[in-house]
């Protein structure tokens, strides 16, 4: 087991090192613009990536917002079980994210998808809808990238296809975004004109 752990940790480090830091810096800039312009931020995913999306929105809406000059307007599309099951039952599972967005989103809002495969039909449909509505679209995906990477305006692809390692790296990205706002004073106050 020790060799397994050592190899897993080594591969996890490689996955983390594959995060494009320039794109991550631009992504933090997009979140800062959304904050300053009072835009809404929608985050979503399936399975473990969906749990990461929920965790991220919790940190952004609470910890990051406790430090910034105004509060992030953020929502995880995974968190309303009643709405998800009603949409899935009455329409289809592919609509569970898109139909929520159709009630809530506006042009210029930020839409961020977390996915390992990048090809989940419900996520692709929501991303396509978001682009058509003029949202800025972001995808955090695994090494296969998939359709989400083709659609998104901003993409960070983790160079691995292992679900656990990609999801851990995605959560690392989410924590870096949140803690940049918690720990970097230049991101907290209003921009000077």
C-alpha positions in Angstrom: 0.0 0.0 0.0 2.9 2.4 0.7 4.0 2.3 -2.9 0.4 2.8 -4.1 0.1 5.9 -1.8 3.4 7.3 -3.0 2.5 6.8 -6.7 -1.0 8.4 -6.1 0.5 11.4 -4.4 3.1 11.8 -7.2 0.4 11.7 -9.8 -1.7 14.1 -7.8 1.2 16.5 -7.7 1.6 16.2 -11.4 -2.2 17.0 -11.9 -1.9 20.1 -9.7 1.2 21.2 -11.6 -0.8 21.0 -14.9 -3.0 23.9 -13.7 -2.4 26.8 -16.1 -1.6 29.7 -13.7 -2.0 32.4 -16.3 -5.6 31.2 -17.1 -6.3 30.9 -13.4 -5.2 34.5 -12.9 -7.5 35.6 -15.7 -10.3 33.5 -14.1 -9.8 35.4 -10.8 -10.1 38.6 -12.8 -13.4 37.4 -14.2 -14.7 36.7 -10.7 -13.5 40.2 -9.6 -15.3 41.8 -12.6 -18.5 39.8 -11.7 -18.2 41.1 -8.1 -17.6 44.7 -9.2 -20.4 44.7 -11.8 -22.9 42.9 -9.5 -23.1 40.0 -11.9 -24.4 36.6 -10.9 -22.2 33.6 -10.7 -23.6 30.1 -11.4 -21.5 27.0 -10.8 -22.6 23.4 -11.5 -21.4 19.8 -12.0 -22.4 16.2 -11.7 -21.5 13.7 -8.9 -18.2 14.6 -7.1 -17.8 17.6 -9.4 -21.3 18.8 -8.3 -20.2 18.5 -4.7 -17.1 20.5 -5.5 -19.4 23.2 -7.1 -21.5 23.3 -4.0 -18.4 23.6 -1.7 -16.9 26.3 -3.9 -20.1 28.4 -3.8 -20.2 28.0 0.0 -16.7 29.4 0.3 -17.2 32.1 -2.3 -20.5 33.3 -0.8 -19.3 33.2 2.8 -15.6 33.3 3.3 -14.6 35.4 0.3 -17.6 37.7 0.6 -16.7 38.3 4.2 -13.5 40.0 3.0 -14.6 41.8 -0.2 -16.1 45.3 -0.5 -19.4 43.7 -1.5 -20.8 40.2 -1.5 -20.6 37.7 -4.3 -23.9 36.9 -5.9 -23.3 33.1 -6.4 -25.4 30.0 -6.7 -24.7 26.3 -7.2 -27.2 24.8 -9.6 -26.8 21.4 -7.8 -28.2 22.6 -4.5 -32.0 22.7 -5.1 -33.0 19.0 -5.0 -36.7 19.8 -5.4 -36.2 21.9 -8.5 -33.7 19.3 -10.0 -36.1 16.4 -9.5 -39.1 18.3 -10.8 -37.3 19.3 -14.0 -35.8 15.8 -14.4 -39.2 14.2 -13.9 -41.4 16.6 -15.9 -39.0 17.4 -18.7 -35.8 15.4 -18.8 -32.5 15.1 -16.9 -30.6 16.9 -19.6 -32.6 20.1 -18.7 -31.8 20.2 -15.0 -29.3 23.0 -15.2 -30.4 24.8 -18.3 -34.0 25.3 -17.0 -32.7 26.8 -13.8 -30.6 29.2 -15.7 -33.5 30.2 -17.9 -35.3 31.5 -14.7 -32.3 33.2 -13.2 -29.4 34.2 -15.6 -28.8 37.4 -17.4 -26.4 38.3 -20.2 -23.0 39.1 -18.7 -23.4 36.6 -15.8 -20.7 34.0 -15.2 -21.3 30.3 -15.7 -18.7 27.8 -14.5 -18.9 24.1 -15.2 -16.9 21.5 -13.3 -16.5 18.2 -15.1 -14.0 15.4 -15.5 -15.2 14.1 -18.9 -16.4 17.4 -20.2 -19.2 15.6 -22.1 -22.2 15.3 -19.7 -25.3 16.1 -21.8 -27.0 18.1 -19.1 -23.9 20.3 -18.7 -23.3 20.7 -22.4 -26.9 21.8 -22.8 -26.6 24.4 -20.0 -23.3 25.7 -21.5 -24.7 26.0 -24.9 -27.7 27.9 -23.5 -25.4 30.2 -21.5 -23.3 31.1 -24.5 -26.5 31.9 -26.6 -27.6 34.2 -23.8 -24.4 36.1 -23.6 -23.0 34.7 -20.4 -19.3 34.3 -19.9 -18.7 30.5 -19.8 -15.9 28.7 -17.9 -15.0 25.0 -17.8 -12.8 23.2 -15.4 -12.3 19.8 -17.1 -10.1 16.7 -17.1 -7.5 15.6 -19.7 -10.1 14.5 -22.3 -11.5 18.1 -22.3 -14.7 17.1 -24.1 -17.4 19.3 -25.5 -17.4 21.7 -22.6 -13.8 22.7 -23.4 -14.8 23.4 -27.0 -17.8 25.6 -25.9 -16.3 27.6 -22.9 -14.8 31.0 -23.2 -12.2 30.2 -20.5 -10.9 26.6 -19.9 -8.6 25.0 -17.4 -7.9 21.4 -18.3 -6.2 19.2 -15.7 -3.7 16.9 -17.4 -5.2 13.6 -16.0 -8.3 11.5 -16.6 -8.5 9.9 -13.1 -11.8 11.1 -11.5 -10.3 11.5 -8.0 -7.2 13.4 -9.1 -9.1 15.7 -11.5 -11.8 16.5 -8.9 -9.1 17.1 -6.2 -7.3 19.5 -8.6 -10.6 21.2 -9.5 -11.2 21.8 -5.8 -7.7 23.2 -5.5 -8.5 25.7 -8.2 -11.8 26.6 -6.4 -9.9 27.1 -3.2 -7.2 29.2 -4.9 -10.0 31.5 -6.3 -11.7 31.8 -2.9 -8.6 32.3 -0.9 -7.2 34.9 -3.3 -10.1 37.1 -2.3 -9.6 36.2 1.4 -5.9 36.7 1.5 -5.0 39.3 -1.2 -5.9 42.8 -0.1 -5.8 44.2 -3.7 -8.8 42.0 -4.6 -10.9 43.0 -1.6 -11.7 46.7 -2.0 -13.3 48.7 -4.8 -11.2 49.3 -7.9 -9.8 52.8 -8.1 -10.9 54.7 -11.2 
